[in-house]
Every structure is written in structure tokens, then in C-alpha cells.
Amino acid sequence: MPLAAMVAAGASAEVAGGGLGALGPAATLVLAVVVAVLGRFPLVLGPRTMYALDTPMVLLAGLLGGPLAGAVVGAGSGIGDVGGVWRRRSAYTGISALQGIVAGHAGIAWSDGRLGLVSAAIVGAAGMLVIGAAGLALVQLDRRSFLLSRLVWSASTDVAGLGLGLSGVMLMAVAYGSRPLLVVATAGSLAGAAVVFSRLGEQREAAAAERHEAVLRDWLTGAASRATFELELERTRESVLRGAHPAGLLILDADHFKTVNDTFGHQTGDAVLCELVRRLQVVARAIDVVARWGGEEFCVLVPGIATVEDLAAFAERVRAAVADAPFTPDGIDEPIAMTISIGGTLLDGALPASEVFEHADRALYRAKLDRNVACILPLPASGGPAAGARQTAGARA
């Protein structure tokens, strides 16, 4: 594409006398920078659709300056593709330069009086659309990813963009003869507006991402939120129904946590909760889900646990991770001994997720009778709520 553009620009320069027409070097350079900025900051029309306002500016440069000016300004689009791979930059720079050359020949016809401005602008725009569509098709073929629907959508977007910008381009072309600085300043203001709107869009996207993350994560501890955990619980049950191994469900409660808040203050209590989550995440695997259910109560979803015995062993590791080492948050003189009570059961798909959760909650109630205990109950279908319970414990809290 760049080589074709260079050959076409050289041949066109001979036809046009080798100059930059009415634009001149300074205005051509400014428009090239404007095109680079407009290409770097396109308008976002949809999740996967963007339109850059650089194409109307290339048409303007071609109408005013001829083929060589159109090629130079069109090549400016490659400058704005910061971070793009060289093949993509060179391909789209060549396409844009070829579009500028086509627009430049329409500009020669206008300056020679063979076409009126409206006709020259329409012919130039039509030629640019053909070059753009052909160039995109060649790029897709080179990548072996040709999609007619994408080509049609891209061409439709270009038609709409040039159609909306055509009247503005013609006004600027007419005004350039008497107010060249005003026209160049207007083009510069368009580039500035594109930057501003792009930054505002990025800020809105960042804010939306933060809100989404706030829904997924607990604001204090960074653990998964309650809503996220409920969704993962349902997804895991569906996986089990499709043939995956059963999963384990643990519900944990920090023993006597109110005493920590009353003695050391809520800031220290918050630090203890954050450290508790960190310890849970150290024991948990990458596929496990550690979530804060509310207050000092947490949940752990453990996919791939086939038996009550395996879940009891995992729960004991979780209990020990909290109880075996005191907590040492900043700002206190002595460590805080913390323990947790754990209730758990298996998620094997036989019962709805809500009933499985209630069963694990009953196991937690049993564990809290003694504290610093992990109590795992099999599901009712496996022998009733009280049958076959596995209980592990450290020193009583």
C-alpha cells in the first residue's frame, strides 16, 4: 500500500505540476498533523465501531492542494496510530494516502474549471470510498479473515461519515481562498474537540469499569462480593449437573469479632478482616472463590471436592491458617488471637443452590456452639442432616 501510494503520488505530481496547490507547505503540514490527531482519537459509535474524522480532512487537502498534498495529509494518519504494529500502520497509511491522491485529482478538475465544487467533492468522496473498501478487502485477504459483513459495515460507516462531512468540507474549501488561517484554525479546533471527547469517553469507561468492579468485589477486603458468590454458586451447580465433579461449600464466621471492634476500634477490625481474607486466599486454589457474605461472615466455594472427608480436610487447613498465627495489624501493641467457625457441605447438584447454602449454614450453627471448629455435614440425600458429620477443631476459643 505505501509503495503504491508513493508511485501514484509521483505520477500525480507530474500531472499536477509537482506543487501543493493553494494549500502550500505550512497548511499541508498542519492538516497532516490534524489528520494524525483525528485518526488517533476516533469517535466511538458502538462497542466495536469507531469513526475517525480524518477522512473529510484528507478530502479537503486533496481539493485544495491537489494529489501531492492529499497524499502527504493522508499519510499523516499513520503518525497517529501510536503503538500499532508496523504492518497495520503501513497498510492504512498507504490506503489513506491513495485516498488523498484520488481526492487531489478531483481537486485539479475543480481548479481547472472542468468540475464545479459540488461535483468535484462528490467525485473525490466516491473515489475515496472505493479506495477505502478495496484497501480493507485486501487487508482482510492478507490476514485470511475476509468478512463481507465487516466490509459492508465499514463502507457504510465511511459513506455516512463523508456524507455528513461533505457540506463542511465544501464550505471550508470555498472559505480557504479568502480566510486560509480561519480554515486551518477550524481544522485544528476539530482535532482539539476530538481529543476532548475521547478523553471524556475514556473517563466514562473507567468510571463504568470501577462501578462494575465494585459490584464484583467487596469494597473493604477485595474478596468476591455476595452477588458474585451467588452467581458462581449457581454456575458451579450447573457445571455439576452437566457432569463436573461435586464442589464444596464453606461458610465461615470470625469468632468474637465484636470484641475486636469494641477493644481496638473499627479501623483495626477492618484490618483484621482484610488479613483474614488474605489468609483464606493463600489456602484457596486459583479456581476457588473466596467471598465476603456480610460483616464478619465469609464463604468459600471449592470446585472438584468429591467427598465429605476431602472437604473436611480442606476446611481444617482453612481453620488452622487463621488460628495458628495471631493477627498483628498496625497501631496495636500486642497481637490479636483470632479463630473462625466453619460450616460446610457438598454441592452435588441434587438440591438447589439455596438449599445447599441453608444446609451449610446449619453446619455453621453447630460449629459456633463450640467455636474454632470446622463442621462438615453431608447433604440430606446422603444420610440426613445429622448423619455422617465430620468435625475438626483446634483449641477452644
NORWO-V766668 format. One record per helix or strand of 2 or more residues. SS is the DSSP state (helix for helix, strand for strand). FROM is the first residue (numbers start at 1). LEN is the number of residues. Records with the same first field share a line. If there is no record, write none. Layout:
SS=FROM-LEN, FROM-LEN
//
This chain:
helix=2-15, 24-17, 54-22, 77-4, 86-26, 117-27, 148-29, 180-37, 226-16, 257-8, 266-18, 308-16, 353-18, 380-3
strand=43-4, 49-3, 247-8, 289-6, 297-7, 340-8, 373-4, 390-4
//
